[in-house]
């Protein structure tokens, strides 16, 4: 049942995504709140601090029947959340956040992502694909190792179905076995080699606070106007 601005959900399924990430699929116990791709839910767990809960971006598209949260194992709160099983219930706030492209725009979109920062970006990309939106979309996705790459198969399927989407993977701590993955860190030079700045491309940067700060400063310093840079930093 809806609790004011809070919602109660049932865990429908829990699936392993990577060694440190699990997908929790939720079904609303009452009317499901509407959300925009790129938004997040603040999850509240009884007897688990902080009492106000923690925010987790939705990794599913608004059109999917279940709402998916993809949780990385990091700290006590996430451990408690990852211990949930099918049939358990949890409470969240209403969806919130402003990390998404405006639907009336047509400029190219460039998602620059580190680790678990993929979650809101994947939701947006899936939603654009569902709408058969014609905007060119690039995803530059960095992880430490190949085993850390979340949604690899899902992204491959999306790129196969949508010719306006291109995905570039980077790993920083091992030589990849997969030819589709580049060894090394993202650089501003390598990113911009794929982007025509005269198209007014919009950049959505999401990852750790250091990752987002560094990439924002680098892109802005390379000539990307501030109003074309959007960030969401994860703790």
Residue frames as qw, qx, qy, qz and C-alpha x, y, z in Angstrom:
[[0.000, 0.888, 0.461, 0.000, 0.00, 0.00, 0.00],
 [0.347, 0.611, -0.051, 0.710, 1.10, 3.54, -0.60],
 [0.517, -0.601, -0.402, 0.458, 2.36, 5.31, 2.52],
 [0.051, -0.879, -0.006, 0.475, 2.09, 9.03, 1.80],
 [0.409, 0.794, -0.393, -0.218, 5.06, 9.66, -0.46],
 [0.232, -0.432, 0.871, 0.026, 6.38, 6.17, 0.19],
 [0.797, 0.203, -0.346, -0.452, 5.71, 2.91, -1.62],
 [0.655, -0.323, 0.670, -0.133, 5.75, -0.70, -0.53],
 [0.583, 0.481, -0.560, -0.339, 7.20, -3.30, -2.89],
 [0.923, -0.178, 0.334, -0.069, 7.50, -7.08, -3.04],
 [0.094, -0.573, 0.737, 0.346, 10.77, -8.64, -4.17],
 [0.874, 0.318, -0.009, -0.368, 9.82, -10.73, -7.20],
 [0.942, 0.206, -0.063, 0.258, 13.26, -12.08, -8.00],
 [0.291, -0.852, 0.382, 0.209, 16.96, -11.63, -7.20],
 [0.905, 0.372, 0.044, 0.200, 19.59, -12.42, -9.82],
 [0.580, -0.526, 0.254, 0.568, 23.38, -12.20, -9.81],
 [0.494, 0.867, -0.002, -0.072, 24.72, -9.75, -12.40],
 [0.479, 0.622, -0.529, 0.323, 28.45, -9.71, -11.53],
 [0.609, -0.098, -0.671, 0.411, 30.42, -11.06, -8.54],
 [0.183, -0.174, -0.456, 0.853, 29.62, -7.82, -6.66],
 [0.357, 0.078, -0.063, -0.929, 26.27, -6.76, -8.16],
 [0.154, 0.321, 0.934, -0.032, 22.82, -8.30, -7.88],
 [0.255, -0.218, -0.371, -0.866, 19.61, -7.29, -9.62],
 [0.136, 0.296, 0.793, -0.515, 16.55, -7.00, -7.40],
 [0.159, -0.291, -0.614, -0.716, 13.27, -7.07, -9.32],
 [0.119, 0.206, 0.593, -0.769, 10.37, -5.34, -7.59],
 [0.151, -0.493, -0.701, -0.493, 6.62, -5.43, -7.99],
 [0.184, -0.283, 0.232, -0.912, 4.53, -2.68, -6.41],
 [0.007, -0.267, -0.905, 0.332, 2.08, -3.75, -3.73],
 [0.277, 0.705, 0.469, -0.454, -0.38, -1.09, -4.96],
 [0.534, 0.836, 0.120, 0.025, -0.40, 1.39, -7.82],
 [0.766, -0.050, 0.103, 0.633, 3.10, 1.54, -9.25],
 [0.067, -0.834, -0.008, 0.548, 4.65, 5.02, -9.25],
 [0.670, 0.712, 0.095, 0.186, 5.48, 6.51, -12.64],
 [0.514, -0.642, 0.246, 0.512, 9.15, 7.27, -13.18],
 [0.492, 0.831, -0.220, -0.139, 11.35, 8.86, -15.81],
 [0.925, 0.139, -0.106, 0.337, 14.30, 6.82, -17.10],
 [0.404, 0.507, -0.312, 0.694, 17.35, 8.01, -15.15],
 [0.445, -0.650, 0.160, -0.594, 15.57, 8.52, -11.83],
 [0.322, 0.189, -0.854, 0.362, 16.20, 6.74, -8.53],
 [0.674, -0.579, -0.358, -0.287, 14.37, 5.33, -5.53],
 [0.061, -0.544, 0.637, -0.543, 15.46, 5.90, -1.95],
 [0.723, -0.177, -0.662, -0.085, 15.23, 2.54, -0.19],
 [0.370, -0.580, 0.425, -0.588, 14.42, 2.35, 3.52],
 [0.674, -0.023, -0.736, 0.056, 15.26, -0.68, 5.62],
 [0.632, -0.718, -0.055, -0.286, 14.04, -1.15, 9.21],
 [0.767, -0.589, 0.196, 0.163, 16.77, -1.17, 11.86],
 [0.752, 0.135, 0.241, 0.599, 19.38, -0.24, 9.28],
 [0.087, -0.837, -0.015, 0.540, 21.05, 3.16, 9.22],
 [0.065, 0.000, 0.212, -0.975, 20.78, 5.69, 7.79],
 [0.293, 0.421, 0.742, -0.432, 17.13, 5.91, 8.83],
 [0.408, 0.630, -0.007, -0.660, 16.35, 8.10, 5.82],
 [0.877, 0.327, 0.352, 0.021, 17.52, 5.30, 3.53],
 [0.334, -0.435, 0.531, 0.646, 19.85, 5.22, 0.55],
 [0.568, 0.623, -0.049, -0.535, 19.28, 6.15, -3.08],
 [0.507, -0.099, 0.785, 0.341, 19.56, 3.55, -5.86],
 [0.339, 0.384, -0.362, -0.779, 19.04, 4.33, -9.52],
 [0.816, 0.268, 0.422, -0.291, 16.49, 2.28, -11.42],
 [0.204, -0.395, 0.736, 0.511, 18.21, 0.18, -14.10],
 [0.354, 0.411, 0.823, 0.168, 15.04, -0.93, -15.89],
 [0.019, -0.198, -0.361, -0.911, 13.04, 1.10, -18.40],
 [0.387, 0.057, 0.365, -0.845, 9.69, 2.67, -17.41],
 [0.706, 0.148, -0.341, -0.603, 7.89, 0.35, -19.85],
 [0.409, 0.144, -0.897, 0.083, 9.10, -2.87, -18.20],
 [0.645, -0.497, -0.472, -0.338, 6.68, -4.76, -15.99],
 [0.740, -0.541, -0.255, 0.306, 9.03, -4.94, -13.00],
 [0.011, 0.955, -0.243, 0.171, 11.25, -2.27, -11.51],
 [0.902, 0.041, -0.226, 0.365, 14.89, -3.34, -11.30],
 [0.246, -0.918, 0.307, -0.059, 17.44, -2.06, -8.81],
 [0.852, 0.294, -0.319, 0.293, 21.02, -3.17, -9.38],
 [0.516, -0.836, 0.151, -0.112, 22.90, -3.17, -6.09],
 [0.579, 0.505, -0.541, 0.343, 26.67, -3.26, -5.67],
 [0.789, -0.482, -0.328, 0.193, 27.96, -4.92, -2.50],
 [0.380, 0.402, -0.270, 0.788, 29.58, -2.05, -0.62],
 [0.154, -0.300, 0.410, -0.848, 28.91, -1.47, 3.07],
 [0.174, 0.129, 0.864, -0.454, 26.36, -2.58, 5.65],
 [0.524, 0.398, 0.223, -0.719, 23.26, -1.11, 3.98],
 [0.579, 0.407, -0.528, -0.470, 23.87, -2.82, 0.65],
 [0.137, 0.155, -0.970, 0.126, 24.64, -6.11, 2.44],
 [0.343, 0.250, 0.693, -0.583, 21.23, -5.92, 4.13],
 [0.579, 0.480, -0.064, -0.656, 19.54, -5.09, 0.86],
 [0.462, 0.403, -0.736, -0.286, 21.28, -7.94, -0.94],
 [0.098, -0.062, 0.948, -0.296, 20.11, -10.38, 1.73],
 [0.612, 0.241, 0.235, -0.716, 16.50, -9.90, 0.60],
 [0.206, 0.013, 0.945, 0.254, 14.82, -12.86, -1.06],
 [0.279, -0.254, -0.616, -0.692, 11.78, -13.38, -3.26],
 [0.461, -0.591, -0.652, -0.112, 8.62, -12.56, -1.31],
 [0.395, -0.396, -0.353, 0.750, 10.29, -10.06, 1.03],
 [0.115, 0.904, 0.367, 0.186, 8.98, -6.50, 1.15],
 [0.458, -0.181, -0.110, 0.864, 10.71, -3.15, 1.20],
 [0.071, 0.901, 0.370, -0.216, 9.71, 0.50, 1.30],
 [0.480, 0.109, 0.214, 0.843, 10.95, 3.27, -0.97],
 [0.123, 0.551, 0.135, -0.815, 10.24, 6.90, -1.60],
 [0.643, 0.707, 0.244, -0.167, 8.64, 8.02, -4.82],
 [0.743, 0.248, 0.216, 0.583, 11.03, 8.14, -7.83],
 [0.092, -0.957, -0.013, 0.276, 13.11, 11.30, -8.00],
 [0.575, -0.328, 0.409, 0.629, 16.02, 12.89, -9.84],
 [0.393, 0.844, 0.025, -0.364, 16.86, 15.06, -12.85],
 [0.267, -0.486, 0.716, 0.424, 19.56, 13.02, -14.58],
 [0.579, 0.390, 0.706, 0.119, 17.93, 12.48, -17.96],
 [0.175, 0.012, 0.426, 0.887, 17.84, 14.06, -21.44],
 [0.408, 0.394, 0.250, -0.784, 14.96, 16.31, -22.44],
 [0.608, 0.291, 0.736, 0.062, 12.64, 14.38, -24.77],
 [0.464, 0.844, 0.209, -0.168, 12.19, 17.23, -27.26],
 [0.086, -0.784, 0.503, 0.354, 15.93, 17.52, -27.99],
 [0.920, 0.388, 0.021, -0.057, 17.61, 15.74, -30.93],
 [0.166, 0.798, -0.575, 0.073, 21.36, 16.28, -30.33],
 [0.734, 0.152, -0.653, 0.108, 23.60, 13.22, -29.88],
 [0.683, -0.665, 0.157, -0.258, 23.92, 11.70, -26.41],
 [0.565, 0.418, -0.646, 0.298, 27.22, 10.52, -24.97],
 [0.780, -0.596, -0.005, -0.192, 27.10, 8.49, -21.74],
 [0.396, 0.549, -0.625, 0.389, 30.42, 8.36, -19.88],
 [0.818, -0.458, -0.063, -0.343, 30.16, 5.77, -17.14],
 [0.200, 0.460, -0.807, 0.312, 32.26, 4.17, -14.44],
 [0.033, 0.016, -0.933, 0.357, 31.23, 0.95, -12.68],
 [0.056, 0.502, 0.831, -0.232, 27.80, 0.88, -11.05],
 [0.135, 0.482, 0.022, -0.865, 27.15, 4.31, -12.59],
 [0.057, -0.046, -0.808, -0.585, 25.76, 2.34, -15.53],
 [0.096, 0.423, 0.867, -0.247, 22.36, 1.95, -13.83],
 [0.279, 0.692, 0.306, -0.592, 20.57, 5.24, -14.68],
 [0.154, 0.522, -0.528, -0.651, 22.26, 5.38, -18.08],
 [0.045, 0.055, 0.969, 0.238, 21.07, 1.89, -18.99],
 [0.218, 0.580, 0.691, -0.373, 17.52, 2.84, -18.04],
 [0.242, 0.709, -0.062, -0.660, 17.71, 5.87, -20.36],
 [0.079, 0.364, -0.771, -0.516, 19.27, 3.89, -23.21],
 [0.133, 0.246, 0.960, 0.022, 16.64, 1.15, -22.93],
 [0.252, 0.679, 0.487, -0.489, 13.87, 3.75, -22.91],
 [0.203, 0.636, -0.340, -0.662, 15.25, 5.52, -25.99],
 [0.004, 0.151, -0.920, -0.362, 15.50, 2.16, -27.77],
 [0.211, 0.440, 0.847, -0.210, 11.92, 1.29, -26.86],
 [0.264, 0.758, 0.229, -0.551, 10.74, 4.62, -28.27],
 [0.704, 0.387, 0.387, 0.453, 12.81, 4.00, -31.43],
 [0.076, -0.943, 0.020, 0.323, 14.32, 7.42, -30.80],
 [0.769, 0.570, 0.029, 0.287, 16.63, 8.46, -33.65],
 [0.156, -0.932, 0.324, -0.055, 19.17, 10.36, -31.52],
 [0.693, 0.386, -0.552, 0.255, 22.71, 9.00, -31.94],
 [0.687, -0.677, 0.167, -0.205, 23.78, 7.43, -28.62],
 [0.577, 0.429, -0.627, 0.300, 27.24, 6.46, -27.44],
 [0.764, -0.633, 0.045, -0.114, 28.09, 4.63, -24.23],
 [0.451, 0.544, -0.599, 0.376, 31.68, 4.71, -22.94],
 [0.816, -0.509, -0.045, -0.270, 31.77, 2.29, -20.00],
 [0.313, 0.578, -0.669, 0.347, 34.79, 1.78, -17.74],
 [0.874, -0.455, -0.021, -0.170, 35.37, -1.02, -15.22],
 [0.352, -0.706, 0.613, 0.041, 38.36, -2.48, -13.41],
 [0.258, -0.198, 0.922, 0.211, 38.08, -6.00, -14.87],
 [0.347, -0.057, -0.694, -0.628, 35.96, -7.85, -17.44],
 [0.311, -0.359, -0.873, 0.114, 34.09, -9.67, -14.67],
 [0.043, -0.406, -0.424, 0.808, 33.03, -6.28, -13.29],
 [0.180, 0.015, -0.417, -0.891, 31.19, -5.30, -16.49],
 [0.377, 0.336, 0.716, -0.483, 27.47, -5.29, -15.71],
 [0.584, 0.622, 0.322, -0.412, 24.84, -5.88, -18.40],
 [0.158, -0.425, 0.668, 0.590, 27.36, -6.89, -21.07],
 [0.212, 0.248, 0.896, 0.300, 24.94, -9.24, -22.86],
 [0.159, 0.774, 0.543, -0.286, 22.04, -6.81, -22.45],
 [0.028, 0.775, -0.192, -0.601, 24.06, -4.02, -24.05],
 [0.192, -0.190, 0.809, 0.522, 25.16, -6.31, -26.89],
 [0.224, 0.510, 0.827, 0.077, 21.53, -7.11, -27.61],
 [0.108, 0.852, 0.271, -0.434, 20.59, -3.42, -27.58],
 [0.052, -0.621, 0.455, 0.636, 23.37, -2.50, -30.01],
 [0.230, 0.059, 0.889, 0.390, 22.36, -5.35, -32.34],
 [0.165, 0.656, 0.737, -0.017, 18.78, -4.07, -32.43],
 [0.045, 0.959, 0.204, -0.192, 19.46, -0.32, -32.60],
 [0.729, 0.365, 0.093, 0.572, 21.98, 0.93, -35.18],
 [0.049, 0.854, -0.052, 0.515, 22.09, 4.42, -33.63],
 [0.662, -0.712, 0.211, -0.103, 23.64, 2.98, -30.42],
 [0.688, 0.439, -0.500, 0.289, 27.35, 2.27, -30.04],
 [0.739, -0.667, 0.077, -0.060, 29.00, 0.86, -26.89],
 [0.526, 0.580, -0.513, 0.352, 32.68, 1.06, -26.00],
 [0.829, -0.549, -0.107, 0.020, 34.00, -0.92, -23.02],
 [0.288, 0.696, -0.519, 0.404, 37.21, -0.16, -21.13],
 [0.847, -0.491, -0.182, 0.086, 38.93, -2.12, -18.36],
 [0.043, 0.913, -0.322, 0.247, 41.77, -0.69, -16.32],
 [0.494, -0.623, 0.583, -0.169, 43.34, -3.54, -14.32],
 [0.676, -0.093, 0.717, 0.144, 43.74, -6.48, -16.67],
 [0.122, 0.276, -0.653, -0.695, 44.34, -7.25, -20.32],
 [0.723, 0.186, 0.296, -0.596, 40.87, -8.19, -21.63],
 [0.445, -0.010, 0.865, 0.232, 40.26, -11.52, -23.35],
 [0.432, 0.692, 0.577, -0.048, 37.34, -10.05, -25.32],
 [0.427, 0.171, 0.324, 0.827, 38.34, -8.07, -28.41],
 [0.077, -0.766, -0.446, -0.457, 35.31, -5.81, -27.85],
 [0.515, -0.833, -0.140, 0.147, 36.91, -4.47, -24.64],
 [0.429, 0.740, -0.253, 0.453, 39.72, -1.90, -24.62],
 [0.727, -0.376, -0.324, 0.476, 42.51, -2.07, -22.05],
 [0.345, 0.134, -0.096, 0.924, 43.26, 1.27, -20.42],
 [0.001, 0.558, 0.496, -0.665, 41.62, 4.30, -18.91],
 [0.308, 0.828, 0.430, 0.188, 39.27, 6.59, -20.73],
 [0.361, -0.257, 0.019, 0.896, 40.96, 9.79, -21.79],
 [0.287, 0.711, 0.220, -0.603, 39.36, 13.02, -22.90],
 [0.137, 0.503, -0.597, -0.610, 41.23, 12.72, -26.19],
 [0.030, 0.044, 0.973, 0.226, 39.93, 9.20, -26.86],
 [0.231, 0.565, 0.694, -0.382, 36.38, 10.14, -25.89],
 [0.264, 0.739, 0.036, -0.618, 36.31, 13.19, -28.12],
 [0.040, -0.306, 0.775, 0.551, 37.76, 11.23, -31.04],
 [0.095, 0.336, 0.927, 0.133, 34.31, 9.62, -31.26],
 [0.048, 0.769, 0.547, -0.326, 32.28, 12.83, -30.91],
 [0.287, 0.460, 0.286, 0.790, 31.68, 15.73, -33.29],
 [0.183, -0.422, -0.484, 0.744, 31.38, 18.68, -30.92],
 [0.136, 0.036, -0.267, -0.953, 29.75, 20.80, -33.63],
 [0.386, -0.347, -0.764, -0.384, 26.63, 18.64, -33.16],
 [0.379, -0.489, 0.255, -0.743, 26.08, 20.05, -29.64],
 [0.673, -0.114, -0.731, 0.017, 26.34, 16.55, -28.17],
 [0.536, -0.660, 0.194, -0.489, 25.19, 16.23, -24.57],
 [0.462, 0.279, -0.792, 0.286, 27.35, 14.31, -22.11],
 [0.753, -0.533, -0.021, -0.384, 25.93, 12.34, -19.18],
 [0.373, 0.448, -0.725, 0.368, 28.69, 11.40, -16.75],
 [0.775, -0.474, 0.042, -0.415, 27.96, 8.92, -13.98],
 [0.774, 0.120, -0.545, 0.299, 30.24, 7.07, -11.59],
 [0.587, -0.455, -0.395, 0.541, 32.20, 7.72, -8.42],
 [0.074, -0.956, -0.136, 0.248, 32.55, 11.31, -7.25],
 [0.370, -0.572, 0.461, 0.568, 36.20, 11.41, -8.38],
 [0.438, 0.227, 0.738, 0.461, 35.29, 9.90, -11.75],
 [0.199, 0.826, 0.512, 0.125, 32.53, 12.39, -12.46],
 [0.194, -0.910, 0.039, 0.364, 34.55, 15.39, -11.27],
 [0.438, -0.392, 0.564, 0.580, 37.59, 14.43, -13.34],
 [0.377, 0.361, 0.724, 0.452, 35.62, 13.76, -16.52],
 [0.085, 0.914, 0.392, -0.061, 33.52, 16.91, -16.14],
 [0.243, -0.826, 0.208, 0.464, 36.61, 19.09, -15.73],
 [0.447, -0.194, 0.670, 0.560, 38.36, 17.40, -18.64],
 [0.323, 0.555, 0.689, 0.336, 35.44, 17.69, -21.06],
 [0.006, -0.956, -0.248, 0.157, 34.67, 21.26, -20.07],
 [0.345, -0.697, 0.353, 0.520, 38.34, 22.14, -20.44],
 [0.418, 0.014, 0.727, 0.544, 38.31, 20.59, -23.91],
 [0.118, 0.031, -0.335, -0.934, 35.55, 22.92, -25.02],
 [0.247, -0.469, -0.819, -0.222, 32.27, 21.22, -24.08],
 [0.217, -0.498, 0.050, -0.838, 29.93, 23.94, -22.76],
 [0.132, -0.105, 0.775, -0.609, 28.75, 23.56, -19.19],
 [0.643, 0.145, 0.232, -0.715, 25.08, 23.34, -20.22],
 [0.788, 0.286, -0.451, -0.306, 25.88, 20.20, -22.26],
 [0.366, 0.248, -0.833, 0.332, 27.42, 18.37, -19.28],
 [0.729, -0.463, -0.041, -0.503, 25.28, 16.45, -16.77],
 [0.298, 0.342, -0.832, 0.319, 26.68, 14.51, -13.82],
 [0.799, -0.473, -0.053, -0.368, 25.52, 12.10, -11.17],
 [0.217, 0.525, -0.758, 0.320, 28.10, 11.01, -8.62],
 [0.861, -0.313, -0.364, -0.167, 27.78, 7.76, -6.67],
 [0.310, -0.712, 0.545, -0.315, 29.25, 7.28, -3.19]]
